[in-house]
Amino acid sequence: METVYSVKGMTCGHCVSSVSSEIGKLDGVNGVGVDLPTGAVTVTSSAALEQAAVAAAVEEAGYELVS
């Protein structure tokens, strides 16, 4: 399953790494791809993820989920 989220506040490679790392810790996540210019975060998972869990992971990295 592939889901695209929008994350606000990422400005550099370190931001991408932080967001990818935190989302990657969620159960069922197989991969995370980030498009820095647009803030789009594509998450590949074995099952649907709860948006609240994704939002919490993004906030833990220091950013904001806007979708």
N, C-alpha and C positions, 0 to 999 in steps of 0.2 A: 504494500500500500504506500502511495506517495502523497504527501500533503505539503502545500506551500503556505508558509506563514510570512508575515511582514514584521520586521524588527526595526525599531527606531533607535538611533543613537550610535550605530556602528560607523567608525570612520577609518579603521586601519586593519592591518593583518592581525594584530593582537586581539582586536575586537572579534574578528571572525573566529580565531582560535578559541577564545573564551566561550563564545556562544555555542560553537560546535562541540566543545568538550562537555559543557553542562547538559545540552540536549542529548548528547551521545550516552550519557549516564542513565537515561530513562529506560525502563524495561521495554524490550521489544524493538528498540531503535537499531536499525541495521546500518544506516548511513545518514550523514548530514552534509548538505551542500549549501554554500552561502554565496550569493551574488552581492558583493559589497556595494556597488553603485546604486542598486535598487533597494537593498535591504531585504531581498527575498531569501528566505531560508527554506530549502526543500529537504523534508525529512522522509526517509524511507524506513518503514517499520513493518513488522510482521502482523500487526493489528492496529486498529484505530487508537490514537492516543487521546487522552483527555486534554482539552485545551488548557484547563487550569494547571495541569502538570507541566505542559510546555511553557506556559506563561511563568510559572514559578522558576523553571530552569533558566529562562531568559533573564528574569529579574535577578537570580542568583549571580549571573554573569555581569550584571550591572546595566542591563538594557531593558527596553520595553517592547512587549508584544503588542502590535497594533491591529492585528487581524484576528 
